[in-house]
Amino acid sequence: MSAWRYLCAIALLVTLGAASEPQPGGAPWTDAQVARLRESVDAALEAPALRGAYVGLLAIDTVRGTVLYSRNADDEFTPGSTFKLLVGSAALQYLGPNFRFVTTLSSDVWHKNGTVSGNLYLRGGGDAHLSAARLRVPALTVSDNGIRRVDGAVIVDDSHYDAQRFAPGWTVDDLPYEYGALVSALELEDGVVHVYVSPGAVVGAPVKLRVEPASDAFTVENRAVTGAPHSEDTTDVVRSLGSQTIEIVGSYPAGAPESDDLEPSVPDPALYAGDVLLRALGDAGITVAGGVRIGTAPPDARVLWRLESPPMPQLLSEFWLPSDNLMGELFLKELGAARSGEPGTFANGIAAEGEYLRSIGVDPATLSITDGSGHSAYDRITPRDLVTILQSDWNGAQRSIVIDALPEAGVRGTLKDAFPGTSLDGKVFAKTGTHRHARTLSGFLQTDDHGPVTFSLLVNDWLGDDRPGGSAQLREAQAALLSAFLRGPL
């Protein structure tokens, strides 16, 4: 997540208390109303935007459980990021609303006359949003303790999770980008470095790069050039698997303002965090003789600094609102660590999710779980499973936390601009999903007369990615379908 996106998520959280929420109540649906509703939904599903697509839809009266519409509800679909509902809900259940990720800096030897004869240990606990700015604080803490030299090294410890950096079903093409950030217990800046592009002095000249934070843990190589005025921005990120070099390629138009953040993912998150800390220590006047190394903090190390992330309600919002893939994988491995001990692994996290699913009445055999984010091409889930997860959230003690963390049409997150010009704003609270040839949406809809509806709408085998205006046409089809529930039959 870029700094801008992070700040926006925080700003949204400030307003959540004033946001509307689905409310129980309203008149029960009559059999005649349900019959007419099904006719309306059938008609909406005949939209040209959905031609050739495979659609699954289950919608129920949230409070009463009445099935309002069902099509292919027990078939398995590629879920995209609606899969994040599973790991987020399981994390809320098993880790609890007071859970926080913890990062520490410790030393194995206390200093004497301003010198630590041993090492400093930066130990990660899964916080995706540890930032370069926050790492200045432990550097100043070390300085305030009178330390001026470390004879050993900054040891980066990411042993809270295992070393599997991405899940099966991810493609090598994804790994250079923020949505394919590598998974480590010690992350910095959501697994990315911030790179901004400005045009050079003349057409054909190399572009100018602004890179933040500075780090020697990798190399940013500038291969992009300045294009003609008003030409297309084709800048892109290239990083070969296993390479420590991030390449910026393509063309950026002359006269254009500085670009948005390209957010390339970094090749080694833990070393990146350690190197940025090393620089902060240097800025604070502290010399570290041994540089940065990978290792494990001894259990009796003296803690010099401890950072707790925000609690679960805010974490869930930072996860679901912008649809942060890395946080999904960190939650999955944290579930594994919580249920089976360190190190947290994908396999143990998936086992914990299986326990959670069984506890709410879902047979894990109806799913294929490979990761926590829904980014894997191997993930599968049914509309009925997603509705069951949402119903468990609705009927559980943490309903408000879940609702406040979901995107809301016209208000926040990935649904903020989804249905302009419709009456759905403030009425749809749902997790979106985008995958190649798949668009998904699952959550709650506040109807005008009948209280809330819980729904899962999964569209697969969709070719709109290849058609001009395809995404906009699909949004129109989704809006028409949801509006049928919103207004109810006449």
N, C-alpha and C positions, 0 to 999 in steps of 0.2 A: 504494500500500500504506500503510495507517495505521501510526502508530508502534507500536501494539500488535501488528499483524500482523508488522511488521519484527522486533520483539524476539522474537516467537514463532519466526520463521524462524531467527533466530540461536540461540535456545535449542535448537531441533531439531538444528541442525548440531552442537552440542556432543555430542549423544547418537548421532550417526550411526555413529561408530566401533563402538558396541556393538550396532548394529542387525543383524538377520539379513539375509542376502542369498540369492538363488536359487543353488543349488549344482548343478553338473553331476553326472551319475551317474544311478543308478537303472536299473531294468530296462527294456530296449527294449519298446515296445508291440508285441504280437503282432497279426496280422491280425484274429483273433477279438476281441481287446480293442478294437481300433479300430472294428470293426463295431458292437459293443455300445455303445461310447461314442457313436457317431453316432446311435444310436437314442435314447439318453438326452438328447443335446443337441437332437435334433429335438423330443422331448417338451417340453423346457424352453422351446423357442422358441414353443410353442403357448400360453404363459401369457396369460391375459386382458389383462394389462398391455401386451402387445405387439400386441394385435388391431388390424389396420389399418395397422400400422407397416411400413416397409420396412427389412429387417435385412440387414446384411452381416457375415459372420464368417469369419475365417481363423485357424486355430490349428495350429501345427506343433510338433513336438518340437524344442526349442531346440538341442539338441546334435547330433541326428542328422538333422534336416531333414525328418522324416517328416510328411506332411500328415495331421493328425488329423481336421480338419473344415473344410469349405469351403462357404460359401453366398454367392453374389453377390460373390465375392472380387475381381472385376475391374471391378465397377461403381463409379461415382464417387459419393461421399457428401459432404454437408456435414459437416465434421469437428469443428466447435467447437474447443475448446482442445487436443484431441489433435494439432492442426496444429502446436502449439508443439514437438512432438518434432522436426519438420523443421528449424526454424531453430536450436533448441538443439543438435542433433546436428551440423549444418553449422558452427555457430559453434565448437563444441569441436574439430572437425576442422581448420578453416581458421585460426581465431584462436589456438587452442592452449590447453593447460591453464594456462599461466602468464599469459594475457591479463588485463589490468586496464584499466578505463576511467580516464581521467586528466582532472582539472580543475586549472586553473592561475589564479593571479592575478599579473599582471605590470604593469610600468610602462614607458612609452616614454622617460621622462626621470628620471634619478636625482635625488633630492631635494637641495636646498641650503638649509641653515639651517632644516630642518624642513618645507620646502615643495616639493611636486612641481608644476612648472610645466605639466606635461602631464596625461596621463590614467592611470587604473588600468584594467586590462583583465581581466575575468572571462571566461575561455574554457572552454566546456563540451566535454567529450569523450564524452558519452552516459551518464553515471552517473545512473541514475534515483533513487538513494538519497542523493544530496547533500542534507544537511539544514540547517535553520536553525542548529542547535547547532554543526554543523561549520563554518559560515560565520563563527562568532565567532573561530575560530582564525586565518584570514588577517587579520581586523581587528586582532587582537592582534599578529600578526606585523608588520603595517605600523606599528603603534604602537611596537613594540620596535625598529624600524629608525629611530626618531627622527622619523617623519613626523607632522606635526600638521595639515597643510593640503594639499589637492589643488586646484590652480587649474582643472583640467579637470573631467572627469566620470568616473563609473564606466561604462565601455563594456562592454556585455554582448555576447559574441561566441559565436554558435551556428552559425558557418559550417562547422563540421565536417560537418554534415548540411545538406541543402537545406531549403527553407521549406515543403514539403508537410507539413501538420500531421496529416492523417489519410488513411487509404487509401480507395479506392473500395469501395463496398459497406458502409461504415459509415453509420448513419442519424443525422440531426440530433438525434433523441431521445436518442441515447447520449452526446452530447458533454458534457452537464453533469456526468456521473458519473465516478467514478474509473476504471471499466473503459473509458471513452472519452477518457481523458486525451490532450491534444494532444502531438504528437511534436516534440521539439526536442533538439538536442545539449546544451543547457543546461537541465537539469531541476532541480527542487527538491521534496523531499518526495513523490517519485513522481508529480509533476504535480498535486497536490491541496493545498488548504488545509484545515486541520482545524477543523471546526465542530461544536460540541456544544450541545444545546438543553436548557434547564431551564424549568419552568413559571413564569409570572408570579405575582403576588401573589393575583390573583383570576381567576375564570373570565371570559373575554373580554379579559383584558389581554394585551398583547404578550408573547411568550415572551422569555426571556433567552438571549443567544447568547454563547458563549465561542469566540473565533476565534484560532487559533494557526497560524503566526506572524502577527503584525500586518504589514500591507503596504498601501501606497498604490497598488499596481499595478492594483488592481481595487476595486470596492465590494461589500460584503456588505450587502444590504438585507433587513431583518427584516420580513416580512409575515405571519409565523405568529402564531397566537393561542393562548391557554390554553383548553383544552377542559374539560369536566366531569370530575370524578374517575373514574378507571377507563374513560374513553372511549378510543376507538382513536387511536393515534398515526398521524397522516396527514402528518407533516412530509415535505417533499420539496424538491428543488432544481430551480430553473428558471434557465436562461441562454440567451438568444437567440443565434443564430449571429452572431458579430462583436461582441457586446455585452461591455462591461467590467464589467457588473453581475451578481453572483450573487444570486439571490433565494431566500430561505428562506420557504416557504409551508406552509399546512396548519394543523393543530391538534395540540397536545401536552397530555396529560392533567394536570390539577391534581394536585399531590401526588406525582407521579412523580419518580424520581431523574433525574439528568442522563442524557441519551441517549448512545448510542454515536456515534462519529464519522460524520457524514454524508458526509465526504470529497468535497465538490464539486471538480471539476477547475477549473483556473485558465485564464483566456482567453489569457494570454501567459506561458508558462513562463520565458523568458529574462528578461523585465522583472521578473517576480516574484522570481527569484533575485537580480537586481541590486538591487532595492529592499530586500530583506532584508539584503544585504551592506551597503548604504548605511546602514541603521539600526545594524548592528553596528559600522561604522566610527564613527558618531556616538557610540555608547555607549563606544567606546574613546578618545573625545576628539579625533577627526579630522574636520575640516570638508571637505566636498567641494562646491566652488562650483557645478559644472555638473550636479549630480544624476545621473540615470541615462539613458543613451542606448544605442541599438543601433549596433553597428559591428564592426570587425574588428581584432584585435590585430596590430600590425606584426611581421614575422618576427623582428626583432632586439630585441623587447621583453625587458626584464630580468625574469626570473621571481622573484617574491618568495615565492610559496607554491605548493606542488604537492601535490595529493591524489590518491592512487591508490585505486581501489576494491578490495574483496577480489578474489582471483584467481578464475579461471573456475569451479573446483569449487563455491565458495560462491555465485557469481553464478547458476550453473545451478540450484542449490537454491532460491535466492530467486526464481527465475523459475518453475520447475515446481511447487514445493510449494504456493504460494498461487495459482498460475496468473495471473501478473502480465501483463496485456495490454501495458502500456507497454513493459516489458522486451523483449517479443517484437518490437516495432517498432524499438526501439533496436538490438537484435541484428541485425535485417534490414538497417538502414541502415549499421551498422558493417561487416557483410559487404561491402556495396557499396563503402564507403570503402577497405577492406582490399584488395579485388580490383581496383578501378577508380580509386582515388584520390578525394580530396575534390572536391566534397561527397558524402557517402554519400546514396544515394537508394533509394527503394523499388525502382525498375527495376533498378538495378545489384545490389542485394541479391538480387532474384529471379533475376537472371542467375547470380550466384554459387551460389545454391541449385540452379539447373539443372546447373551443373558438378558440384556435390556429388552430386546424384542420379545423373547419368550414371556417376560414379566408383564407385558402389555397385551399379550394374546396374538402375537405375530409369529408364524412359523419361519425361522431363519432360512429354511429350504426354499422359500418363495423369493429370496433375494440372492444376488451375487454381489458380495462386498469385497472390494479390492483396495479402496482408499477412503479417506474421510471427506474429500471435497467434491466427489462426483466427476473429477477430471479424467479418471481412467476410462478407457474404452470398454473395459470389462464389467463395469458396474451395471447392475440391473435391479429394478424394483417395480412393484405393481402399484397402480393407483390405490387399490384397497389398503396396501401396507402404509402408504403415505397418509391416507385419511386416518388410519388407526393410530399412527404416531401423533398426528395433529389432535385427534380426539383425546388421547391420553394427556397431551399438554393442556387441552382445554379443561378437562375434568380434574387435573392435578392442582397441587397447592401453588404452583409457580406460573399460573396462567398469565398474569400481568407481565411477568418478565419475558415470556415468550412473545406475547402480542407486541410489547414495546420494542422488541428486537427485530421484528419482521419489517421488511419494506412495506410502505403504505402508499397506495396510489395517490399521486399528486402531492405527496408530503415529503417522503424520505426514501433514501436507498435506491435500489435499482428499479423501483416502480414510480419514482418521483415524476418522470416525464412519460409514463407508459401510455396513458389513455387521455390525451388532451382533448378538450371539447366534449367530453362525455360526463355522465353523472356518476362515474365510478370513483372520482376523487374522494378520499376519506372513507371509502366503503370497502376497499380490498386490502387485506393484510396477508401478504403471501411471499413465498420464496420463489424467485425466478430461477430458470436454468437455461443455459445456452451451450450447445454442443454441436459439432458438425452434423447437420441434417436432423437436429433435434431442438425443440423449444418446449419448455415445460414451465408449469406454474401450479403451485400447491399452497393452500392456506385457507383463509376465512373470508367470507363475503357477508357484509351486513345488508340484509334486504330491507326494503321499505316497510313491509307489513308482517313478515314472518320470522323476524329474528335472524340470527346468523346461520350461514350455510358453510359447511366444511367441504372442501373440494380438492381434487387433484386432476389436473388437465395435462396429459403427457402426449406430445406430438413427436413422432419419430418418422423416419424415411421422408423427411420434408426437404424439398429441393429449392425452397425459396432463397437460400444462400446464393444460388446461381442466377436468380432473376432480379433485374433492376426493380427496386422498390419492394422486394419480397418481404422484408422484415416489417415494413410499415403495413403492408396488406395483411400480414398475419396478426399484427396488433389489432387491426380493425376487426378481424374475425374473432379474436379473443374478446374484444370489447363487446361485440354483438352477442356473443355467447353468454358472457357474465351478466350483461344487462338483462337478459331473459330471466335470470334468477333475481336480479335486483328489483325489478319492477313487479315480477310475478305476472301470471296470466291475467288477461282482462276478463 
